[in-house]
């Protein structure tokens, strides 16, 4: 009988206390979090009492580089920023079974986070759809992983001397705003500090590589403030410019040379062709540089447009010279100039006139023949030199 009572007691204990134990476990976790942050001061850095610097490991995942503007000299990036540091005040190893806690964005305000800011940032915003895109994991050894998503536009000073065959370096500077190295120290993670999305595509550029440095070219706060830098090395794709600028301008220059094969007497045709090519080249030049900033130095596109315009203008000028040569010979060969010549008969006058006319036309035709060879030779030599200077 006592054995039966003991068995019943054990069974009732198992039935009655199994689920309450789980409930107590959940309540204990909630109470533990509340108790841990009850005396925690988020306004003080983790090593405030020990006067040691808090090392913050940084990493960046680039979702996309949305735009790169030469006009305003900036670029827009969408990225996840991840920071990892350890706070000795939040160590709970051995106190509870969980390895880490996942804290909600509303609870994050109770945790100290580094005062990170971007030195060269123009505009920035956090993503809050459908909830704030933030994550904070608190591990049992007191280490914290903090991740957030941000879109920002940062300045990117560009050298456009080789535009559009140029390469640019756009940088991001990450710095602490208020804390010196005595309190906080930013460093890049040793393994894959910056990762770019494999699906990322840029319309005009190719991302060559990404470099990270634990120092900055320009540290606004001076050497006492921590600052790290990431460089995006970009090379411009020339396919668009080949189709929209270089090939059309080459065709316009070739079109201006058609006048060399037209008759010298076809004055309206050659004048119309010359003026048309000059005006078209002027319009093309204006369209090519309309989207560029008004810099004081000469760009590669300026050299190309100026030389092409010079060639089509030279073709028009060549016909003017040829026409003047022919008209000048005709003036000298005018029969009225021989009225007072008493030692020549009418037949000699006519023969002399014909010889002068044919001589003037031959000289003009000779200039056209030379232009057919000289103009293409000089232009294609310029194309080779241009490619060597700006594309190498």
DRENDOLUM-321558 format. One line per field, with one value per residue (C-alpha): residue in one letter; chain; z, x, y. Coordinates in steps of 0.02 Angstrom, whole numbers, plus 50000, padded with zeros to 5 digits. Example, Ala and Ser with C-alpha at 12.3 -4.5 7.8 and 13.67 -1.06 7.14 Angstrom:
// residues 2
residu = A / S .
chaine = A / A .
pz = 50390 / 50357 .
px = 50615 / 50684 .
py = 49775 / 49947 .
***
This chain:
// residues 392
residu = X / X / X / X / X / X / X / X / X / X / X / X / X / X / X / X / X / X / X / X / X / X / X / X / X / X / X / X / X / X / X / X / X / X / X / X / X / X / X / X / X / X / X / X / X / X / X / X / X / X / X / X / X / X / X / X / X / X / X / X / X / X / X / X / X / X / X / X / X / X / X / X / X / X / X / X / X / X / X / X / X / X / X / X / X / X / X / X / X / X / X / X / X / X / X / X / X / X / X / X / X / X / X / X / X / X / X / X / X / X / X / X / X / X / X / X / X / X / X / X / X / X / X / X / X / X / X / X / X / X / X / X / X / X / X / X / X / X / X / X / X / X / X / X / X / X / X / X / X / X / X / X / X / X / X / X / X / X / X / X / X / X / X / X / X / X / X / X / X / X / X / X / X / X / X / X / X / X / X / X / X / X / X / X / X / X / X / X / X / X / X / X / X / X / X / X / X / X / X / X / X / X / X / X / X / X / X / X / X / X / X / X / X / X / X / X / X / X / X / X / X / X / X / X / X / X / X / X / X / X / X / X / X / X / X / X / X / X / X / X / X / X / X / X / X / X / X / X / X / X / X / X / X / X / X / X / X / X / X / X / X / X / X / X / X / X / X / X / X / X / X / X / X / X / X / X / X / X / X / X / X / X / X / X / X / X / X / X / X / X / X / X / X / X / X / X / X / X / X / X / X / X / X / X / X / X / X / X / X / X / X / X / X / X / X / X / X / X / X / X / X / X / X / X / X / X / X / X / X / X / X / X / X / X / X / X / X / X / X / X / X / X / X / X / X / X / X / X / X / X / X / X / X / X / X / X / X / X / X / X / X / X / X / X / X / X / X / X / X / X / X / X / X / X / X / X / X / X / X / X / X / X / X / X / X / X / X / X / X / X / X / X .
chaine = A / A / A / A / A / A / A / A / A / A / A / A / A / A / A / A / A / A / A / A / A / A / A / A / A / A / A / A / A / A / A / A / A / A / A / A / A / A / A / A / A / A / A / A / A / A / A / A / A / A / A / A / A / A / A / A / A / A / A / A / A / A / A / A / A / A / A / A / A / A / A / A / A / A / A / A / A / A / A / A / A / A / A / A / A / A / A / A / A / A / A / A / A / A / A / A / A / A / A / A / A / A / A / A / A / A / A / A / A / A / A / A / A / A / A / A / A / A / A / A / A / A / A / A / A / A / A / A / A / A / A / A / A / A / A / A / A / A / A / A / A / A / A / A / A / A / A / A / A / A / A / A / A / A / A / A / A / A / A / A / A / A / A / A / A / A / A / A / A / A / A / A / A / A / A / A / A / A / A / A / A / A / A / A / A / A / A / A / A / A / A / A / A / A / A / A / A / A / A / A / A / A / A / A / A / A / A / A / A / A / A / A / A / A / A / A / A / A / A / A / A / A / A / A / A / A / A / A / A / A / A / A / A / A / A / A / A / A / A / A / A / A / A / A / A / A / A / A / A / A / A / A / A / A / A / A / A / A / A / A / A / A / A / A / A / A / A / A / A / A / A / A / A / A / A / A / A / A / A / A / A / A / A / A / A / A / A / A / A / A / A / A / A / A / A / A / A / A / A / A / A / A / A / A / A / A / A / A / A / A / A / A / A / A / A / A / A / A / A / A / A / A / A / A / A / A / A / A / A / A / A / A / A / A / A / A / A / A / A / A / A / A / A / A / A / A / A / A / A / A / A / A / A / A / A / A / A / A / A / A / A / A / A / A / A / A / A / A / A / A / A / A / A / A / A / A / A / A / A / A / A / A / A / A / A / A / A / A / A / A / A / A .
pz = 50000 / 50039 / 49874 / 49778 / 49861 / 49817 / 49634 / 49624 / 49701 / 49573 / 49429 / 49487 / 49508 / 49328 / 49260 / 49361 / 49352 / 49175 / 49082 / 49227 / 49219 / 49036 / 49083 / 49224 / 49101 / 48984 / 49128 / 49191 / 49020 / 49016 / 49196 / 49163 / 49018 / 49120 / 49270 / 49164 / 49092 / 49253 / 49310 / 49133 / 49074 / 48884 / 48892 / 48948 / 48839 / 48881 / 48954 / 49036 / 49207 / 49144 / 49025 / 48886 / 48704 / 48636 / 48475 / 48346 / 48199 / 48043 / 47887 / 47738 / 47621 / 47466 / 47393 / 47250 / 47189 / 47119 / 47030 / 46998 / 46946 / 46861 / 46869 / 47059 / 47086 / 47206 / 47212 / 47296 / 47384 / 47471 / 47599 / 47761 / 47894 / 48026 / 48188 / 48319 / 48489 / 48666 / 48818 / 48984 / 49073 / 48970 / 49000 / 49051 / 49013 / 49131 / 49195 / 49065 / 48933 / 48782 / 48678 / 48621 / 48626 / 48475 / 48531 / 48447 / 48372 / 48510 / 48641 / 48553 / 48624 / 48793 / 48725 / 48696 / 48511 / 48427 / 48363 / 48184 / 48047 / 47867 / 47845 / 47659 / 47666 / 47582 / 47612 / 47702 / 47768 / 47861 / 47793 / 47897 / 47782 / 47849 / 48011 / 48049 / 47960 / 48113 / 48200 / 48367 / 48437 / 48615 / 48647 / 48815 / 48815 / 48810 / 48625 / 48517 / 48332 / 48267 / 48086 / 47997 / 47819 / 47751 / 47586 / 47571 / 47443 / 47469 / 47382 / 47255 / 47183 / 47005 / 46884 / 46712 / 46606 / 46521 / 46511 / 46444 / 46451 / 46635 / 46796 / 46960 / 47144 / 47256 / 47442 / 47602 / 47764 / 47926 / 48085 / 48265 / 48292 / 48478 / 48544 / 48522 / 48506 / 48695 / 48698 / 48530 / 48387 / 48219 / 48121 / 47970 / 47994 / 47942 / 47832 / 47694 / 47767 / 47612 / 47504 / 47347 / 47287 / 47142 / 47055 / 47064 / 46895 / 46851 / 46688 / 46650 / 46762 / 46806 / 46987 / 46970 / 47154 / 47330 / 47449 / 47636 / 47749 / 47937 / 47909 / 47804 / 47675 / 47768 / 47953 / 48002 / 48189 / 48174 / 48220 / 48391 / 48311 / 48234 / 48048 / 47921 / 47733 / 47592 / 47411 / 47263 / 47107 / 46954 / 46768 / 46645 / 46506 / 46337 / 46238 / 46256 / 46203 / 46055 / 45990 / 46033 / 46009 / 45925 / 45782 / 45733 / 45736 / 45631 / 45503 / 45500 / 45466 / 45328 / 45254 / 45245 / 45133 / 45000 / 44936 / 44875 / 44746 / 44686 / 44537 / 44570 / 44478 / 44596 / 44711 / 44794 / 44832 / 44910 / 45010 / 45077 / 45124 / 45215 / 45314 / 45357 / 45429 / 45529 / 45607 / 45643 / 45728 / 45832 / 45891 / 45930 / 46033 / 46135 / 46171 / 46223 / 46356 / 46419 / 46562 / 46623 / 46755 / 46695 / 46744 / 46692 / 46620 / 46450 / 46442 / 46316 / 46243 / 46217 / 46119 / 46010 / 45972 / 45938 / 45814 / 45725 / 45711 / 45645 / 45510 / 45445 / 45449 / 45356 / 45223 / 45198 / 45197 / 45068 / 44945 / 44975 / 44930 / 44776 / 44717 / 44740 / 44640 / 44495 / 44495 / 44502 / 44346 / 44259 / 44301 / 44231 / 44077 / 44039 / 43852 / 43899 / 43973 / 43798 / 43708 / 43706 / 43650 / 43473 / 43443 / 43457 / 43344 / 43397 / 43381 / 43494 / 43622 / 43624 / 43641 / 43785 / 43869 / 43854 / 43922 / 44073 / 44106 / 44096 / 44204 / 44343 / 44342 / 44346 / 44497 / 44589 / 44545 / 44605 / 44775 / 44784 / 44740 / 44877 / 45003 / 44967 / 45034 / 45163 / 45260 / 45293 / 45332 / 45462 / 45539 / 45560 / 45630 / 45757 / 45802 / 45838 / 45945 / 46037 / 46079 / 46141 / 46250 / 46329 / 46324 / 46384 .
px = 50000 / 50138 / 50223 / 50062 / 50044 / 50224 / 50197 / 50040 / 50130 / 50272 / 50149 / 50050 / 50210 / 50262 / 50091 / 50070 / 50244 / 50304 / 50222 / 50239 / 50426 / 50426 / 50323 / 50443 / 50587 / 50507 / 50467 / 50644 / 50714 / 50605 / 50644 / 50828 / 50831 / 50739 / 50853 / 51011 / 50966 / 50896 / 51065 / 51135 / 51176 / 51171 / 51246 / 51415 / 51536 / 51572 / 51745 / 51707 / 51770 / 51927 / 51977 / 52007 / 51962 / 51816 / 51865 / 51724 / 51741 / 51657 / 51592 / 51490 / 51374 / 51336 / 51165 / 51182 / 51269 / 51119 / 51194 / 51359 / 51340 / 51478 / 51370 / 51359 / 51511 / 51431 / 51369 / 51221 / 51241 / 51123 / 51210 / 51202 / 51322 / 51372 / 51463 / 51529 / 51597 / 51601 / 51521 / 51581 / 51426 / 51316 / 51405 / 51280 / 51377 / 51321 / 51173 / 51050 / 51049 / 51027 / 51182 / 51118 / 50965 / 50882 / 50825 / 50687 / 50722 / 50617 / 50732 / 50892 / 50882 / 50929 / 51096 / 51251 / 51299 / 51447 / 51418 / 51461 / 51439 / 51497 / 51614 / 51580 / 51393 / 51274 / 51105 / 51057 / 50906 / 50865 / 50741 / 50584 / 50471 / 50386 / 50483 / 50647 / 50783 / 50891 / 50957 / 51043 / 51105 / 51172 / 51287 / 51321 / 51503 / 51445 / 51481 / 51353 / 51316 / 51225 / 51166 / 51065 / 51018 / 51051 / 51044 / 51160 / 51231 / 51414 / 51529 / 51651 / 51775 / 51815 / 51955 / 51874 / 52028 / 52011 / 51821 / 51741 / 51890 / 51919 / 51925 / 51862 / 51885 / 51736 / 51766 / 51666 / 51739 / 51673 / 51715 / 51666 / 51585 / 51615 / 51730 / 51918 / 52029 / 52037 / 51856 / 51819 / 51922 / 51847 / 51934 / 51883 / 51849 / 51996 / 51889 / 51781 / 51758 / 51664 / 51555 / 51465 / 51306 / 51333 / 51179 / 51237 / 51253 / 51303 / 51243 / 51402 / 51536 / 51615 / 51665 / 51847 / 51886 / 51856 / 51996 / 51983 / 52098 / 52100 / 52147 / 52075 / 52147 / 52064 / 52024 / 51914 / 51938 / 52125 / 52228 / 52145 / 51981 / 51962 / 51923 / 51917 / 51896 / 51828 / 51872 / 51764 / 51872 / 51763 / 51803 / 51686 / 51609 / 51638 / 51507 / 51374 / 51494 / 51556 / 51378 / 51313 / 51465 / 51619 / 51541 / 51418 / 51556 / 51671 / 51531 / 51503 / 51688 / 51686 / 51531 / 51621 / 51753 / 51622 / 51642 / 51818 / 51739 / 51610 / 51641 / 51721 / 51578 / 51448 / 51456 / 51282 / 51307 / 51480 / 51432 / 51273 / 51369 / 51503 / 51382 / 51274 / 51420 / 51485 / 51314 / 51286 / 51455 / 51420 / 51254 / 51336 / 51470 / 51341 / 51243 / 51400 / 51456 / 51285 / 51284 / 51460 / 51513 / 51595 / 51772 / 51917 / 52030 / 52019 / 51935 / 51964 / 51790 / 51832 / 51988 / 51891 / 51749 / 51866 / 51971 / 51817 / 51744 / 51911 / 51911 / 51736 / 51774 / 51937 / 51841 / 51726 / 51875 / 51962 / 51820 / 51826 / 52011 / 51981 / 51840 / 51945 / 52088 / 51972 / 51890 / 52058 / 52118 / 51957 / 51983 / 52157 / 52097 / 51956 / 51964 / 51937 / 52111 / 52183 / 52090 / 52238 / 52362 / 52406 / 52537 / 52417 / 52278 / 52109 / 52158 / 52308 / 52201 / 52076 / 52209 / 52291 / 52123 / 52087 / 52257 / 52234 / 52061 / 52120 / 52271 / 52164 / 52045 / 52189 / 52265 / 52098 / 52073 / 52249 / 52207 / 52052 / 52157 / 52283 / 52143 / 52071 / 52231 / 52293 / 52130 / 52100 / 52284 / 52292 / 52124 / 52163 / 52335 / 52246 / 52128 / 52277 / 52365 / 52202 / 52175 / 52354 / 52349 / 52176 / 52137 / 52302 .
py = 50000 / 50129 / 50080 / 50114 / 50284 / 50327 / 50278 / 50384 / 50532 / 50522 / 50509 / 50659 / 50757 / 50720 / 50766 / 50925 / 50998 / 50958 / 51107 / 51230 / 51196 / 51255 / 51406 / 51447 / 51430 / 51558 / 51674 / 51658 / 51709 / 51864 / 51907 / 51878 / 52002 / 52132 / 52107 / 52113 / 52283 / 52353 / 52419 / 52438 / 52615 / 52630 / 52805 / 52737 / 52641 / 52457 / 52489 / 52655 / 52601 / 52515 / 52655 / 52529 / 52553 / 52453 / 52366 / 52366 / 52245 / 52315 / 52230 / 52289 / 52196 / 52299 / 52267 / 52390 / 52545 / 52635 / 52784 / 52871 / 53052 / 53152 / 53309 / 53313 / 53201 / 53077 / 52898 / 52812 / 52646 / 52525 / 52415 / 52316 / 52378 / 52252 / 52296 / 52174 / 52219 / 52149 / 52227 / 52147 / 52211 / 52093 / 51927 / 51792 / 51633 / 51493 / 51590 / 51530 / 51395 / 51510 / 51546 / 51716 / 51827 / 51907 / 52078 / 52177 / 52348 / 52429 / 52352 / 52407 / 52582 / 52506 / 52443 / 52549 / 52555 / 52642 / 52819 / 52776 / 52907 / 52929 / 53076 / 53106 / 53070 / 53194 / 53110 / 52950 / 52858 / 52699 / 52572 / 52547 / 52443 / 52344 / 52360 / 52448 / 52349 / 52323 / 52168 / 52146 / 51980 / 51972 / 51823 / 51741 / 51800 / 51981 / 52007 / 52097 / 52085 / 52239 / 52250 / 52383 / 52427 / 52600 / 52694 / 52842 / 52962 / 53003 / 53124 / 53053 / 53180 / 53128 / 53166 / 53174 / 53209 / 53039 / 53040 / 52929 / 52809 / 52844 / 52745 / 52815 / 52777 / 52812 / 52796 / 52785 / 52851 / 52774 / 52868 / 52892 / 53061 / 53092 / 52956 / 52957 / 52803 / 52801 / 52742 / 52660 / 52589 / 52538 / 52399 / 52297 / 52112 / 52004 / 51891 / 51965 / 52139 / 52199 / 52087 / 52145 / 52062 / 51944 / 52012 / 52193 / 52278 / 52455 / 52535 / 52633 / 52558 / 52392 / 52363 / 52309 / 52278 / 52340 / 52391 / 52421 / 52518 / 52545 / 52727 / 52868 / 52986 / 53128 / 53112 / 53258 / 53236 / 53210 / 53057 / 53044 / 52988 / 52816 / 52813 / 52672 / 52679 / 52571 / 52609 / 52554 / 52550 / 52575 / 52570 / 52655 / 52551 / 52634 / 52537 / 52672 / 52809 / 52709 / 52690 / 52863 / 52976 / 52902 / 52806 / 52946 / 53078 / 52968 / 52948 / 53136 / 53166 / 53035 / 53118 / 53285 / 53204 / 53162 / 53342 / 53297 / 53179 / 53303 / 53415 / 53583 / 53665 / 53586 / 53736 / 53720 / 53535 / 53556 / 53710 / 53626 / 53468 / 53567 / 53675 / 53524 / 53425 / 53574 / 53608 / 53423 / 53408 / 53563 / 53489 / 53323 / 53409 / 53503 / 53344 / 53249 / 53373 / 53429 / 53302 / 53344 / 53470 / 53630 / 53586 / 53697 / 53562 / 53478 / 53308 / 53168 / 53195 / 53380 / 53335 / 53213 / 53333 / 53478 / 53378 / 53309 / 53483 / 53546 / 53410 / 53448 / 53634 / 53604 / 53507 / 53657 / 53774 / 53664 / 53689 / 53877 / 53876 / 53767 / 53879 / 54036 / 53959 / 53919 / 54090 / 54177 / 54086 / 54131 / 54314 / 54315 / 54221 / 54345 / 54394 / 54576 / 54578 / 54553 / 54694 / 54810 / 54677 / 54723 / 54589 / 54443 / 54392 / 54329 / 54147 / 54165 / 54255 / 54113 / 53980 / 54073 / 54091 / 53904 / 53859 / 53971 / 53900 / 53721 / 53760 / 53834 / 53688 / 53565 / 53652 / 53649 / 53465 / 53428 / 53503 / 53391 / 53238 / 53278 / 53307 / 53135 / 53058 / 53183 / 53206 / 53018 / 52987 / 53126 / 53080 / 52895 / 52939 / 53049 / 52904 / 52791 / 52922 / 52960 / 52777 / 52757 / 52912 / 52892 / 52706 / 52635 .
***
